[in-house]
Amino acid sequence: MKNCFSSYFAGRTLKTAAAFLLGAALFMACAPPASAQKKKKNDQPGSVDAKPMIPMGDEQQIDYLISEMLGAWQLGDIEKLHKDYADDVSVVNGMWAPPIFGWTNYLAIYQQQRMRMQQVRMDRSNTYIKVSGNVGWACYQWEFSGTVDGQPSSAYGHTTLVLERKGDHWVIAHNHTSPAQPPQSGTPASAPQTPPHPNSPSGR
């Protein structure tokens, strides 16, 4: 796997490399909750220590988990990151690469790639969450900015999560993240680039 990553980065621009880093390591959009996503870039990664003070419904719990997980990802807080992932998690990165199975394998790749990035920021938008019994799923768009190998980089993409309720806690059982083309000049990142699908998010 390491050799595949090395050969990929050797022939790509830093912007493309940043998108691959995001896809290979999780790569996910600290983001505001879905109800407040129009206030973009108003949450800082340090907010992951905050705990909800009132009981939340399943969709709110999942939305909070995503924000907590993304904050931990930006900070490199492995303990908090692990709390939100199942031990048998599977990860698909949107590139032509084998799926990653298990927290231990994912962690090794995450740490390898995270070392190359500084001043990391990830913002998510257009989150859609659905729950059915003990299973839930979420999809959202993300925008990455930061420094990769000492150079400013940015990337856009989509993530779909499958979550499982274990006791009173939700965990991420599957993550599928894909980089996407940046929005057209003058077009907001959250605006749809193709006709909406009947099951597409409502843009909350």
Backbone as CSV, one residue per row, in Angstrom:
resi,resn,N_x,N_y,N_z,CA_x,CA_y,CA_z,C_x,C_y,C_z
1,MET,0.826,-1.197,0.000,0.000,0.000,0.000,0.864,1.253,0.000
2,LYS,1.964,1.235,0.820,2.833,2.410,0.906,3.453,2.734,-0.439
3,ASN,3.880,1.701,-1.184,4.489,1.949,-2.486,3.479,2.540,-3.450
4,CYS,2.221,2.092,-3.365,1.190,2.638,-4.240,1.008,4.122,-3.968
5,PHE,0.999,4.513,-2.692,0.849,5.920,-2.359,2.026,6.719,-2.888
6,SER,3.237,6.205,-2.721,4.420,6.952,-3.135,4.422,7.199,-4.632
7,SER,4.092,6.185,-5.419,4.088,6.345,-6.871,2.989,7.275,-7.315
8,TYR,1.877,7.264,-6.610,0.784,8.153,-6.983,1.190,9.618,-6.804
9,PHE,1.762,9.931,-5.606,2.118,11.310,-5.324,3.227,11.809,-6.233
10,ALA,4.087,10.903,-6.699,5.228,11.329,-7.507,4.785,11.973,-8.797
11,GLY,3.629,11.573,-9.340,3.235,12.071,-10.654,2.052,12.998,-10.641
12,ARG,1.690,13.534,-9.501,0.502,14.379,-9.400,0.854,15.739,-8.827
13,THR,-0.024,16.709,-9.087,0.153,18.025,-8.479,-0.196,17.958,-7.019
14,LEU,0.229,18.986,-6.278,-0.081,19.011,-4.845,-1.566,19.088,-4.606
15,LYS,-2.301,19.783,-5.475,-3.746,19.873,-5.275,-4.384,18.503,-5.402
16,THR,-3.960,17.724,-6.410,-4.486,16.369,-6.559,-4.029,15.496,-5.403
17,ALA,-2.809,15.695,-4.948,-2.309,14.918,-3.814,-3.152,15.176,-2.585
18,ALA,-3.535,16.420,-2.379,-4.364,16.735,-1.214,-5.687,16.001,-1.287
19,ALA,-6.279,15.954,-2.487,-7.549,15.239,-2.629,-7.372,13.760,-2.338
20,PHE,-6.260,13.183,-2.784,-6.024,11.764,-2.513,-5.816,11.511,-1.026
21,LEU,-5.065,12.415,-0.372,-4.860,12.275,1.071,-6.193,12.236,1.787
22,LEU,-7.084,13.096,1.369,-8.395,13.146,2.011,-9.148,11.849,1.774
23,GLY,-9.105,11.367,0.537,-9.820,10.137,0.235,-9.223,8.935,0.920
24,ALA,-7.893,8.824,0.935,-7.263,7.627,1.461,-7.354,7.530,2.964
25,ALA,-7.380,8.636,3.661,-7.327,8.572,5.110,-8.649,8.771,5.807
26,LEU,-9.679,9.010,5.023,-11.011,9.063,5.647,-11.905,9.887,4.804
27,PHE,-11.776,10.590,4.457,-11.387,11.937,4.398,-12.605,12.694,4.108
28,MET,-12.793,13.084,4.993,-14.014,13.584,5.494,-13.981,15.095,5.649
29,ALA,-15.464,15.887,5.607,-15.517,17.301,5.858,-15.592,17.470,7.258
30,CYS,-13.703,21.361,10.969,-14.812,20.962,11.915,-15.992,21.672,11.325
31,ALA,-17.002,21.093,11.344,-18.104,21.641,10.611,-19.237,21.947,11.546
32,PRO,-20.091,22.923,11.209,-21.238,23.179,12.053,-22.271,22.100,11.892
33,PRO,-23.193,21.942,12.837,-24.294,21.002,12.673,-25.092,21.351,11.444
34,ALA,-25.891,20.388,10.947,-26.647,20.594,9.725,-27.564,21.797,9.832
35,SER,-28.114,22.051,11.010,-29.038,23.161,11.180,-28.363,24.515,11.113
36,ALA,-27.021,24.543,11.140,-26.314,25.815,11.139,-25.253,25.869,10.076
37,GLN,-25.357,25.065,9.017,-24.278,24.971,8.044,-24.168,26.195,7.159
38,LYS,-25.181,27.035,7.115,-25.078,28.231,6.309,-24.055,29.191,6.889
39,LYS,-23.745,29.039,8.195,-22.697,29.837,8.815,-21.392,29.093,8.654
40,LYS,-20.857,29.109,7.472,-19.700,28.302,7.139,-18.445,28.821,7.806
41,LYS,-17.575,27.863,8.220,-16.278,28.181,8.785,-16.394,28.973,10.087
42,ASN,-17.395,28.616,10.905,-17.526,29.323,12.166,-17.177,28.458,13.362
43,ASP,-16.829,27.183,13.143,-16.438,26.305,14.223,-14.959,25.986,14.107
44,GLN,-14.297,25.906,15.247,-12.881,25.592,15.268,-12.678,24.169,15.750
45,PRO,-11.590,23.492,15.326,-11.353,22.113,15.729,-11.337,21.918,17.235
46,GLY,-10.950,22.930,17.995,-10.863,22.780,19.433,-12.188,22.545,20.113
47,SER,-13.304,22.640,19.358,-14.606,22.485,19.958,-14.997,21.043,20.188
48,VAL,-14.132,20.078,19.828,-14.518,18.675,19.943,-14.683,18.242,21.382
49,ASP,-14.146,18.984,22.358,-14.281,18.600,23.747,-15.647,18.957,24.313
50,ALA,-16.395,19.807,23.614,-17.705,20.202,24.105,-18.644,19.008,24.092
51,LYS,-19.499,18.911,25.097,-20.449,17.826,25.192,-21.861,18.384,25.153
52,PRO,-22.762,17.702,24.474,-24.138,18.190,24.431,-24.748,18.165,25.822
53,MET,-25.511,19.198,26.144,-26.064,19.335,27.478,-27.477,18.775,27.588
54,ILE,-28.152,18.547,26.485,-29.513,18.041,26.511,-29.596,16.802,25.636
55,PRO,-30.551,15.902,25.931,-30.703,14.698,25.103,-30.971,15.064,23.640
56,MET,-30.446,14.257,22.728,-30.616,14.508,21.302,-31.237,13.290,20.643
57,GLY,-31.953,13.526,19.549,-32.479,12.442,18.746,-31.361,11.771,17.970
58,ASP,-31.677,10.661,17.307,-30.665,9.902,16.587,-29.977,10.722,15.505
59,GLU,-30.736,11.461,14.713,-30.129,12.258,13.648,-29.214,13.330,14.222
60,GLN,-29.625,13.949,15.323,-28.774,14.960,15.958,-27.508,14.329,16.527
61,GLN,-27.640,13.125,17.104,-26.462,12.440,17.630,-25.456,12.147,16.527
62,ILE,-25.968,11.702,15.380,-25.077,11.392,14.255,-24.420,12.663,13.733
63,ASP,-25.198,13.735,13.627,-24.636,14.996,13.162,-23.536,15.472,14.112
64,TYR,-23.781,15.362,15.405,-22.778,15.738,16.408,-21.541,14.847,16.288
65,LEU,-21.754,13.540,16.094,-20.629,12.609,15.950,-19.745,12.999,14.763
66,ILE,-20.374,13.372,13.651,-19.594,13.747,12.465,-18.724,14.970,12.772
67,SER,-19.314,15.977,13.413,-18.535,17.165,13.757,-17.402,16.822,14.722
68,GLU,-17.702,15.977,15.712,-16.684,15.571,16.676,-15.556,14.809,15.989
69,MET,-15.934,13.880,15.107,-14.942,13.079,14.400,-14.055,13.953,13.508
70,LEU,-14.657,14.894,12.810,-13.887,15.747,11.915,-12.970,16.686,12.695
71,GLY,-13.430,17.145,13.841,-12.564,17.950,14.688,-11.359,17.155,15.158
72,ALA,-11.598,15.899,15.574,-10.497,15.038,16.017,-9.541,14.754,14.869
73,TRP,-10.093,14.567,13.659,-9.247,14.316,12.485,-8.323,15.497,12.217
74,GLN,-8.858,16.703,12.336,-8.041,17.889,12.092,-6.949,18.057,13.149
75,LEU,-7.283,17.733,14.395,-6.323,17.892,15.487,-5.322,16.750,15.568
76,GLY,-5.625,15.631,14.925,-4.778,14.454,15.060,-4.998,13.744,16.382
77,ASP,-6.201,13.882,16.954,-6.535,13.274,18.238,-7.023,11.846,17.994
78,ILE,-6.119,10.888,18.082,-6.427,9.499,17.744,-7.450,8.893,18.687
79,GLU,-7.360,9.213,19.964,-8.290,8.643,20.943,-9.735,9.037,20.638
80,LYS,-9.946,10.329,20.376,-11.300,10.784,20.042,-11.747,10.242,18.688
81,LEU,-10.822,10.140,17.748,-11.159,9.613,16.435,-11.613,8.161,16.537
82,HIS,-10.886,7.380,17.329,-11.225,5.963,17.489,-12.589,5.789,18.139
83,LYS,-12.951,6.683,19.048,-14.229,6.585,19.739,-15.406,6.595,18.777
84,ASP,-15.243,7.246,17.632,-16.336,7.385,16.679,-16.278,6.366,15.543
85,TYR,-15.283,5.464,15.574,-15.137,4.457,14.524,-15.262,3.051,15.095
86,ALA,-15.942,2.181,14.352,-16.015,0.776,14.737,-14.658,0.119,14.533
87,ASP,-14.344,-0.873,15.355,-13.067,-1.577,15.209,-12.973,-2.295,13.867
88,ASP,-14.125,-2.689,13.306,-14.128,-3.390,12.016,-14.556,-2.462,10.881
89,VAL,-14.296,-1.172,11.015,-14.676,-0.203,9.989,-14.073,-0.564,8.639
90,SER,-14.791,-0.233,7.577,-14.249,-0.348,6.218,-14.225,1.047,5.606
91,VAL,-13.174,1.327,4.823,-12.982,2.658,4.245,-12.683,2.517,2.758
92,VAL,-13.444,3.247,1.946,-13.210,3.300,0.499,-12.872,4.737,0.162
93,ASN,-11.760,4.939,-0.564,-11.247,6.297,-0.724,-11.594,6.975,-2.033
94,GLY,-12.339,6.325,-2.923,-12.723,6.976,-4.162,-11.662,6.919,-5.245
95,MET,-10.460,6.445,-4.914,-9.406,6.246,-5.899,-9.306,4.766,-6.240
96,TRP,-8.490,4.460,-7.230,-8.303,3.065,-7.603,-7.316,2.428,-6.634
97,ALA,-7.853,1.998,-5.496,-7.037,1.409,-4.438,-7.916,0.437,-3.666
98,PRO,-7.326,-0.593,-3.072,-8.132,-1.563,-2.326,-8.824,-0.905,-1.134
99,PRO,-9.988,-1.409,-0.735,-10.628,-0.911,0.485,-9.729,-1.165,1.690
100,ILE,-9.909,-0.360,2.700,-9.175,-0.511,3.950,-10.122,-1.131,4.963
101,PHE,-9.692,-2.207,5.627,-10.544,-2.896,6.586,-9.914,-2.844,7.972
102,GLY,-10.688,-2.408,8.955,-10.246,-2.423,10.340,-9.620,-1.115,10.786
103,TRP,-9.875,-0.758,12.049,-9.347,0.476,12.613,-7.829,0.529,12.573
104,THR,-7.166,-0.576,12.892,-5.703,-0.579,12.943,-5.102,-0.237,11.584
105,ASN,-5.636,-0.821,10.520,-5.128,-0.539,9.172,-5.428,0.895,8.761
106,TYR,-6.628,1.358,9.096,-6.978,2.741,8.775,-6.072,3.721,9.516
107,LEU,-5.832,3.445,10.813,-5.018,4.340,11.621,-3.610,4.486,11.054
108,ALA,-3.023,3.379,10.593,-1.664,3.439,10.044,-1.607,4.372,8.841
109,ILE,-2.609,4.299,7.962,-2.632,5.155,6.777,-2.909,6.597,7.173
110,TYR,-3.849,6.784,8.091,-4.168,8.139,8.551,-2.926,8.832,9.111
111,GLN,-2.203,8.152,9.989,-1.019,8.763,10.595,0.056,9.058,9.556
112,GLN,0.220,8.150,8.598,1.226,8.350,7.554,0.922,9.592,6.736
113,GLN,-0.336,9.781,6.376,-0.697,10.910,5.532,-0.853,12.202,6.329
114,ARG,-1.342,12.101,7.566,-1.567,13.303,8.385,-0.252,14.019,8.686
115,MET,0.849,13.269,8.764,2.155,13.861,9.019,2.564,14.850,7.923
116,ARG,2.007,14.712,6.738,2.393,15.565,5.612,1.581,16.854,5.556
117,MET,0.589,16.991,6.432,-0.315,18.129,6.365,-0.222,18.986,7.617
118,GLN,-0.305,20.300,7.424,-0.346,21.255,8.519,-1.459,22.258,8.255
119,GLN,-1.839,22.976,9.308,-2.867,24.025,9.208,-4.102,23.493,8.489
120,VAL,-4.534,22.343,8.929,-5.632,21.647,8.261,-6.973,22.253,8.648
121,ARG,-7.827,22.431,7.663,-9.199,22.850,7.913,-10.126,22.109,6.966
122,MET,-11.246,21.616,7.521,-12.249,20.923,6.730,-13.621,21.477,7.086
123,ASP,-14.380,21.868,6.095,-15.740,22.360,6.302,-16.705,21.483,5.517
124,ARG,-17.810,21.133,6.124,-18.806,20.325,5.423,-20.077,21.123,5.187
125,SER,-20.841,20.688,4.213,-22.100,21.349,3.875,-23.040,20.321,3.275
126,ASN,-24.320,20.695,3.180,-25.343,19.851,2.537,-25.378,18.438,3.124
127,THR,-25.469,18.368,4.435,-25.514,17.077,5.115,-26.925,16.492,5.067
128,TYR,-26.993,15.204,4.767,-28.263,14.470,4.789,-28.072,13.256,5.683
129,ILE,-28.971,13.070,6.647,-28.866,11.967,7.601,-30.193,11.221,7.660
130,LYS,-30.123,9.901,7.668,-31.330,9.071,7.778,-31.037,7.925,8.731
131,VAL,-32.034,7.569,9.539,-31.892,6.498,10.528,-33.012,5.487,10.331
132,SER,-32.655,4.207,10.416,-33.636,3.127,10.376,-33.229,2.083,11.407
133,GLY,-33.889,2.100,12.564,-33.536,1.165,13.620,-32.153,1.450,14.173
134,ASN,-31.301,0.436,14.147,-29.939,0.567,14.676,-28.915,0.890,13.599
135,VAL,-29.379,1.280,12.422,-28.486,1.640,11.317,-28.816,3.054,10.855
136,GLY,-27.801,3.811,10.556,-27.992,5.147,10.019,-26.995,5.421,8.914
137,TRP,-27.286,6.381,8.080,-26.333,6.766,7.039,-26.394,8.275,6.852
138,ALA,-25.282,8.816,6.421,-25.160,10.258,6.225,-24.309,10.523,4.996
139,CYS,-24.620,11.589,4.298,-23.766,12.026,3.187,-23.629,13.543,3.279
140,TYR,-22.505,14.043,2.806,-22.251,15.477,2.856,-21.147,15.835,1.875
141,GLN,-21.040,17.129,1.584,-19.926,17.659,0.800,-18.902,18.250,1.753
142,TRP,-17.644,18.278,1.335,-16.609,18.883,2.166,-15.656,19.726,1.325
143,GLU,-15.043,20.675,2.022,-14.028,21.538,1.404,-12.807,21.536,2.311
144,PHE,-11.671,21.153,1.763,-10.419,21.067,2.512,-9.499,22.215,2.145
145,SER,-8.804,22.741,3.153,-7.714,23.682,2.906,-6.617,23.399,3.925
146,GLY,-5.401,23.622,3.523,-4.285,23.371,4.417,-2.970,23.419,3.668
147,THR,-1.924,22.955,4.334,-0.589,22.901,3.743,-0.182,21.439,3.606
148,VAL,0.172,21.026,2.401,0.598,19.654,2.136,2.033,19.698,1.610
149,ASP,2.929,19.002,2.296,4.340,19.016,1.928,4.872,20.444,1.800
150,GLY,4.400,21.327,2.701,4.897,22.692,2.740,4.264,23.645,1.751
151,GLN,3.291,23.185,0.968,2.668,24.029,-0.041,1.171,24.160,0.231
152,PRO,0.592,25.360,0.024,-0.857,25.528,0.213,-1.629,24.616,-0.741
153,SER,-2.679,23.988,-0.231,-3.475,23.071,-1.033,-4.941,23.199,-0.662
154,SER,-5.798,22.831,-1.605,-7.233,22.813,-1.343,-7.851,21.691,-2.153
155,ALA,-9.008,21.226,-1.708,-9.696,20.145,-2.407,-11.159,20.133,-1.999
156,TYR,-11.972,19.516,-2.857,-13.398,19.372,-2.601,-13.756,17.896,-2.746
157,GLY,-14.876,17.505,-2.128,-15.293,16.117,-2.288,-16.602,15.806,-1.605
158,HIS,-16.954,14.506,-1.633,-18.183,13.990,-1.050,-17.842,12.827,-0.125
159,THR,-18.624,12.659,0.931,-18.452,11.521,1.829,-19.808,10.902,2.133
160,THR,-19.846,9.577,2.167,-21.014,8.835,2.634,-20.581,7.955,3.793
161,LEU,-21.316,8.012,4.890,-21.028,7.216,6.068,-22.182,6.256,6.344
162,VAL,-21.848,5.039,6.739,-22.832,4.102,7.284,-22.501,3.938,8.753
163,LEU,-23.507,4.113,9.605,-23.285,4.078,11.048,-24.121,2.988,11.700
164,GLU,-23.637,2.513,12.822,-24.312,1.456,13.566,-24.430,1.887,15.024
165,ARG,-25.624,1.639,15.601,-25.801,1.954,17.012,-25.298,0.786,17.858
166,LYS,-24.395,1.088,18.787,-23.890,0.078,19.710,-24.178,0.563,21.113
167,GLY,-25.190,-0.019,21.735,-25.646,0.463,23.027,-26.303,1.820,22.851
168,ASP,-25.795,2.826,23.557,-26.338,4.172,23.423,-25.408,5.071,22.604
169,HIS,-24.529,4.462,21.826,-23.514,5.227,21.093,-23.486,4.801,19.626
170,TRP,-23.459,5.772,18.719,-23.324,5.496,17.293,-21.841,5.439,16.929
171,VAL,-21.481,4.551,16.009,-20.116,4.480,15.495,-20.165,4.365,13.975
172,ILE,-19.105,4.800,13.332,-19.005,4.728,11.872,-18.530,3.337,11.485
173,ALA,-19.352,2.629,10.723,-19.015,1.280,10.279,-18.415,1.274,8.881
174,HIS,-18.731,2.279,8.083,-18.207,2.347,6.708,-18.087,3.803,6.302
175,ASN,-16.993,4.115,5.618,-16.762,5.463,5.111,-16.360,5.383,3.647
176,HIS,-17.072,6.116,2.815,-16.727,6.184,1.392,-16.569,7.661,1.046
177,THR,-15.341,8.044,0.735,-15.030,9.440,0.434,-14.401,9.552,-0.944
178,SER,-14.878,10.530,-1.715,-14.358,10.733,-3.067,-14.049,12.201,-3.289
179,PRO,-12.877,12.526,-3.848,-12.617,13.912,-4.253,-13.478,14.273,-5.440
180,ALA,-13.745,15.562,-5.611,-14.588,16.037,-6.702,-13.950,17.258,-7.340
181,GLN,-14.418,17.587,-8.536,-13.942,18.786,-9.200,-14.378,20.008,-8.400
182,PRO,-13.531,21.038,-8.306,-13.936,22.249,-7.588,-15.102,22.916,-8.291
183,PRO,-15.891,23.717,-7.556,-17.025,24.401,-8.177,-16.561,25.391,-9.236
184,GLN,-17.450,25.681,-10.175,-17.138,26.643,-11.223,-16.951,28.021,-10.606
185,SER,-16.136,28.850,-11.244,-15.878,30.193,-10.749,-17.189,30.953,-10.584
186,GLY,-17.356,31.519,-9.389,-18.562,32.290,-9.125,-19.724,31.454,-8.646
187,THR,-19.530,30.124,-8.552,-20.598,29.244,-8.093,-20.289,28.781,-6.692
188,PRO,-21.191,28.929,-5.732,-20.929,28.476,-4.367,-20.635,26.989,-4.328
189,ALA,-19.741,26.566,-3.409,-19.376,25.163,-3.312,-20.558,24.283,-2.992
190,SER,-21.579,24.843,-2.310,-22.712,24.031,-1.904,-23.769,23.904,-2.992
191,ALA,-23.636,24.660,-4.080,-24.640,24.602,-5.127,-24.501,23.324,-5.926
192,PRO,-25.632,22.667,-6.280,-25.551,21.424,-7.048,-24.997,21.669,-8.432
193,GLN,-24.129,20.800,-8.899,-23.516,20.926,-10.212,-24.250,20.093,-11.258
194,THR,-25.146,19.207,-10.810,-25.933,18.375,-11.704,-27.374,18.414,-11.237
195,PRO,-28.332,18.031,-12.098,-29.720,18.009,-11.661,-29.888,17.158,-10.420
196,PRO,-30.707,17.600,-9.454,-30.840,16.848,-8.202,-31.489,15.497,-8.405
197,HIS,-31.025,14.521,-7.653,-31.602,13.187,-7.645,-32.808,13.196,-6.730
198,PRO,-33.825,12.367,-6.976,-35.003,12.359,-6.100,-34.654,12.135,-4.628
199,ASN,-33.548,11.440,-4.343,-33.168,11.182,-2.964,-32.042,12.079,-2.482
200,SER,-31.775,13.154,-3.210,-30.682,14.040,-2.838,-31.055,14.839,-1.614
201,PRO,-30.024,15.354,-0.854,-30.319,16.150,0.331,-31.063,17.413,-0.031
202,SER,-31.799,17.905,0.944,-32.620,19.090,0.714,-31.833,20.372,0.822
203,GLY,-30.536,20.265,1.165,-29.695,21.445,1.253,-29.720,22.106,2.600
204,ARG,-30.137,21.343,3.622,-30.172,21.931,4.964,-28.778,22.130,5.508
